[in-house]
Amino acid sequence: MRYEIRVSGVMSEATRREGFPELEGFVVSSQTVLFGDVVDDAHLYGLLARFQSLGLRVTEFRQLPE
């Protein structure tokens, strides 16, 4: 399933590549928007744990239509 994740603030490209190599991203209106495939629940919870460990605030997490 594909997801879009919006994070408060501007995440550096280096942080995005190192912390979330499986996701693509861009910055819009002082938010970082990440998107990509999430393979299962374990992957989803792992992503959330990585956001938390990096001190990032997720403002939206939504499944994209297929």
LOMAR-790372 format. One record per atom (N, C-alpha, C): residue number from 1; residue in three letters; z negated, x negated, y. Coordinates in nm, 3 decimals, always signed. Example, Ala and Ser with C-alpha at 12.3 -4.5 7.8 and 13.67 -1.06 7.14 Angstrom:
MIVEX   dolo   zaro         w         u         v
MIVEX      1    ala    -0.780    -1.319    -0.569
MIVEX      1    ala    -0.780    -1.230    -0.450
MIVEX      1    ala    -0.780    -1.320    -0.330
MIVEX      2    ser    -0.708    -1.285    -0.225
MIVEX      2    ser    -0.714    -1.367    -0.106
MIVEX      2    ser    -0.787    -1.290    +0.003
//
This chain:
MIVEX   dolo   zaro         w         u         v
MIVEX      1    met    +0.000    -0.084    -0.118
MIVEX      1    met    +0.000    +0.000    +0.000
MIVEX      1    met    +0.000    -0.088    +0.125
MIVEX      2    arg    +0.071    -0.045    +0.225
MIVEX      2    arg    +0.075    -0.119    +0.351
MIVEX      2    arg    -0.029    -0.062    +0.446
MIVEX      3    tyr    -0.095    -0.151    +0.517
MIVEX      3    tyr    -0.197    -0.112    +0.613
MIVEX      3    tyr    -0.170    -0.176    +0.748
MIVEX      4    glu    -0.219    -0.109    +0.851
MIVEX      4    glu    -0.222    -0.164    +0.987
MIVEX      4    glu    -0.368    -0.175    +1.026
MIVEX      5    ile    -0.407    -0.291    +1.076
MIVEX      5    ile    -0.545    -0.317    +1.117
MIVEX      5    ile    -0.542    -0.361    +1.262
MIVEX      6    arg    -0.618    -0.292    +1.345
MIVEX      6    arg    -0.629    -0.329    +1.487
MIVEX      6    arg    -0.766    -0.392    +1.511
MIVEX      7    val    -0.763    -0.505    +1.579
MIVEX      7    val    -0.884    -0.582    +1.606
MIVEX      7    val    -0.901    -0.593    +1.757
MIVEX      8    ser    -1.020    -0.573    +1.804
MIVEX      8    ser    -1.050    -0.586    +1.946
MIVEX      8    ser    -1.033    -0.730    +1.989
MIVEX      9    gly    -0.960    -0.751    +2.099
MIVEX      9    gly    -0.941    -0.885    +2.153
MIVEX      9    gly    -0.817    -0.953    +2.098
MIVEX     10    val    -0.793    -1.071    +2.150
MIVEX     10    val    -0.675    -1.148    +2.112
MIVEX     10    val    -0.717    -1.256    +2.013
MIVEX     11    met    -0.663    -1.246    +1.892
MIVEX     11    met    -0.689    -1.345    +1.787
MIVEX     11    met    -0.584    -1.454    +1.800
MIVEX     12    ser    -0.626    -1.578    +1.796
MIVEX     12    ser    -0.530    -1.687    +1.805
MIVEX     12    ser    -0.440    -1.688    +1.682
MIVEX     13    glu    -0.321    -1.742    +1.699
MIVEX     13    glu    -0.227    -1.750    +1.587
MIVEX     13    glu    -0.285    -1.835    +1.475
MIVEX     14    ala    -0.356    -1.942    +1.510
MIVEX     14    ala    -0.417    -2.028    +1.408
MIVEX     14    ala    -0.522    -1.953    +1.328
MIVEX     15    thr    -0.606    -1.873    +1.395
MIVEX     15    thr    -0.707    -1.795    +1.325
MIVEX     15    thr    -0.641    -1.693    +1.233
MIVEX     16    arg    -0.535    -1.628    +1.282
MIVEX     16    arg    -0.466    -1.530    +1.199
MIVEX     16    arg    -0.406    -1.595    +1.075
MIVEX     17    arg    -0.339    -1.707    +1.092
MIVEX     17    arg    -0.277    -1.776    +0.977
MIVEX     17    arg    -0.380    -1.825    +0.878
MIVEX     18    glu    -0.490    -1.882    +0.927
MIVEX     18    glu    -0.591    -1.938    +0.838
MIVEX     18    glu    -0.678    -1.830    +0.774
MIVEX     19    gly    -0.715    -1.730    +0.853
MIVEX     19    gly    -0.806    -1.627    +0.802
MIVEX     19    gly    -0.738    -1.516    +0.726
MIVEX     20    phe    -0.611    -1.489    +0.760
MIVEX     20    phe    -0.539    -1.375    +0.701
MIVEX     20    phe    -0.394    -1.413    +0.672
MIVEX     21    pro    -0.373    -1.511    +0.584
MIVEX     21    pro    -0.236    -1.559    +0.561
MIVEX     21    pro    -0.142    -1.454    +0.503
MIVEX     22    glu    -0.197    -1.351    +0.440
MIVEX     22    glu    -0.114    -1.248    +0.378
MIVEX     22    glu    -0.068    -1.140    +0.476
MIVEX     23    leu    -0.116    -1.147    +0.601
MIVEX     23    leu    -0.084    -1.046    +0.700
MIVEX     23    leu    +0.003    -1.102    +0.812
MIVEX     24    glu    +0.089    -1.018    +0.866
MIVEX     24    glu    +0.166    -1.049    +0.986
MIVEX     24    glu    +0.089    -0.992    +1.104
MIVEX     25    gly    +0.120    -1.036    +1.224
MIVEX     25    gly    +0.047    -0.982    +1.337
MIVEX     25    gly    +0.113    -1.006    +1.471
MIVEX     26    phe    +0.064    -0.932    +1.569
MIVEX     26    phe    +0.108    -0.949    +1.707
MIVEX     26    phe    -0.003    -0.898    +1.798
MIVEX     27    val    +0.007    -0.932    +1.926
MIVEX     27    val    -0.093    -0.891    +2.025
MIVEX     27    val    -0.030    -0.787    +2.115
MIVEX     28    val    -0.107    -0.680    +2.143
MIVEX     28    val    -0.063    -0.576    +2.234
MIVEX     28    val    -0.185    -0.521    +2.306
MIVEX     29    ser    -0.177    -0.519    +2.438
MIVEX     29    ser    -0.281    -0.456    +2.520
MIVEX     29    ser    -0.423    -0.499    +2.481
MIVEX     30    ser    -0.448    -0.628    +2.480
MIVEX     30    ser    -0.578    -0.689    +2.448
MIVEX     30    ser    -0.632    -0.651    +2.310
MIVEX     31    gln    -0.541    -0.622    +2.218
MIVEX     31    gln    -0.576    -0.601    +2.077
MIVEX     31    gln    -0.484    -0.686    +1.991
MIVEX     32    thr    -0.535    -0.727    +1.877
MIVEX     32    thr    -0.451    -0.792    +1.778
MIVEX     32    thr    -0.421    -0.688    +1.671
MIVEX     33    val    -0.293    -0.673    +1.641
MIVEX     33    val    -0.249    -0.578    +1.539
MIVEX     33    val    -0.200    -0.658    +1.420
MIVEX     34    leu    -0.261    -0.635    +1.304
MIVEX     34    leu    -0.222    -0.702    +1.180
MIVEX     34    leu    -0.167    -0.597    +1.086
MIVEX     35    phe    -0.074    -0.636    +1.001
MIVEX     35    phe    -0.020    -0.542    +0.904
MIVEX     35    phe    +0.029    -0.617    +0.781
MIVEX     36    gly    +0.026    -0.548    +0.670
MIVEX     36    gly    +0.074    -0.607    +0.545
MIVEX     36    gly    +0.027    -0.528    +0.426
MIVEX     37    asp    +0.062    -0.579    +0.309
MIVEX     37    asp    +0.027    -0.513    +0.184
MIVEX     37    asp    -0.117    -0.543    +0.144
MIVEX     38    val    -0.186    -0.439    +0.099
MIVEX     38    val    -0.320    -0.452    +0.042
MIVEX     38    val    -0.306    -0.405    -0.103
MIVEX     39    val    -0.332    -0.495    -0.197
MIVEX     39    val    -0.297    -0.467    -0.336
MIVEX     39    val    -0.396    -0.377    -0.410
MIVEX     40    asp    -0.524    -0.382    -0.372
MIVEX     40    asp    -0.622    -0.299    -0.440
MIVEX     40    asp    -0.751    -0.293    -0.358
MIVEX     41    asp    -0.850    -0.221    -0.409
MIVEX     41    asp    -0.976    -0.205    -0.336
MIVEX     41    asp    -1.046    -0.339    -0.313
MIVEX     42    ala    -1.042    -0.428    -0.410
MIVEX     42    ala    -1.107    -0.558    -0.395
MIVEX     42    ala    -1.044    -0.636    -0.279
MIVEX     43    his    -0.914    -0.630    -0.268
MIVEX     43    his    -0.844    -0.696    -0.157
MIVEX     43    his    -0.886    -0.635    -0.024
MIVEX     44    leu    -0.892    -0.503    -0.019
MIVEX     44    leu    -0.933    -0.431    +0.102
MIVEX     44    leu    -1.073    -0.474    +0.146
MIVEX     45    tyr    -1.168    -0.474    +0.053
MIVEX     45    tyr    -1.305    -0.513    +0.087
MIVEX     45    tyr    -1.314    -0.661    +0.123
MIVEX     46    gly    -1.230    -0.743    +0.061
MIVEX     46    gly    -1.225    -0.884    +0.096
MIVEX     46    gly    -1.176    -0.905    +0.239
MIVEX     47    leu    -1.075    -0.828    +0.280
MIVEX     47    leu    -1.027    -0.835    +0.418
MIVEX     47    leu    -1.139    -0.798    +0.515
MIVEX     48    leu    -1.206    -0.687    +0.487
MIVEX     48    leu    -1.316    -0.644    +0.574
MIVEX     48    leu    -1.425    -0.750    +0.583
MIVEX     49    ala    -1.457    -0.814    +0.473
MIVEX     49    ala    -1.558    -0.920    +0.473
MIVEX     49    ala    -1.512    -1.039    +0.558
MIVEX     50    arg    -1.382    -1.073    +0.551
MIVEX     50    arg    -1.331    -1.183    +0.633
MIVEX     50    arg    -1.338    -1.150    +0.782
MIVEX     51    phe    -1.304    -1.025    +0.818
MIVEX     51    phe    -1.317    -0.986    +0.959
MIVEX     51    phe    -1.461    -1.002    +1.005
MIVEX     52    gln    -1.553    -0.955    +0.924
MIVEX     52    gln    -1.695    -0.962    +0.960
MIVEX     52    gln    -1.742    -1.107    +0.970
MIVEX     53    ser    -1.702    -1.190    +0.875
MIVEX     53    ser    -1.748    -1.330    +0.877
MIVEX     53    ser    -1.694    -1.407    +0.998
MIVEX     54    leu    -1.579    -1.364    +1.050
MIVEX     54    leu    -1.522    -1.428    +1.169
MIVEX     54    leu    -1.570    -1.363    +1.299
MIVEX     55    gly    -1.656    -1.263    +1.287
MIVEX     55    gly    -1.710    -1.197    +1.406
MIVEX     55    gly    -1.609    -1.109    +1.478
MIVEX     56    leu    -1.509    -1.060    +1.404
MIVEX     56    leu    -1.405    -0.977    +1.464
MIVEX     56    leu    -1.440    -0.829    +1.449
MIVEX     57    arg    -1.411    -0.751    +1.552
MIVEX     57    arg    -1.441    -0.607    +1.551
MIVEX     57    arg    -1.314    -0.528    +1.521
MIVEX     58    val    -1.313    -0.465    +1.403
MIVEX     58    val    -1.200    -0.381    +1.364
MIVEX     58    val    -1.214    -0.246    +1.435
MIVEX     59    thr    -1.111    -0.208    +1.509
MIVEX     59    thr    -1.115    -0.080    +1.580
MIVEX     59    thr    -1.037    +0.029    +1.508
MIVEX     60    glu    -0.942    -0.010    +1.424
MIVEX     60    glu    -0.865    +0.089    +1.348
MIVEX     60    glu    -0.812    +0.024    +1.221
MIVEX     61    phe    -0.815    +0.099    +1.114
MIVEX     61    phe    -0.768    +0.052    +0.983
MIVEX     61    phe    -0.698    +0.171    +0.921
MIVEX     62    arg    -0.565    +0.167    +0.911
MIVEX     62    arg    -0.496    +0.285    +0.859
MIVEX     62    arg    -0.384    +0.248    +0.764
MIVEX     63    gln    -0.364    +0.336    +0.667
MIVEX     63    gln    -0.256    +0.318    +0.571
MIVEX     63    gln    -0.126    +0.361    +0.636
MIVEX     64    leu    -0.023    +0.280    +0.620
MIVEX     64    leu    +0.109    +0.312    +0.672
MIVEX     64    leu    +0.189    +0.391    +0.570
MIVEX     65    pro    +0.277    +0.479    +0.616
MIVEX     65    pro    +0.360    +0.553    +0.521
MIVEX     65    pro    +0.452    +0.458    +0.445
MIVEX     66    glu    +0.481    +0.493    +0.323
MIVEX     66    glu    +0.569    +0.411    +0.238
MIVEX     66    glu    +0.712    +0.419    +0.283
//
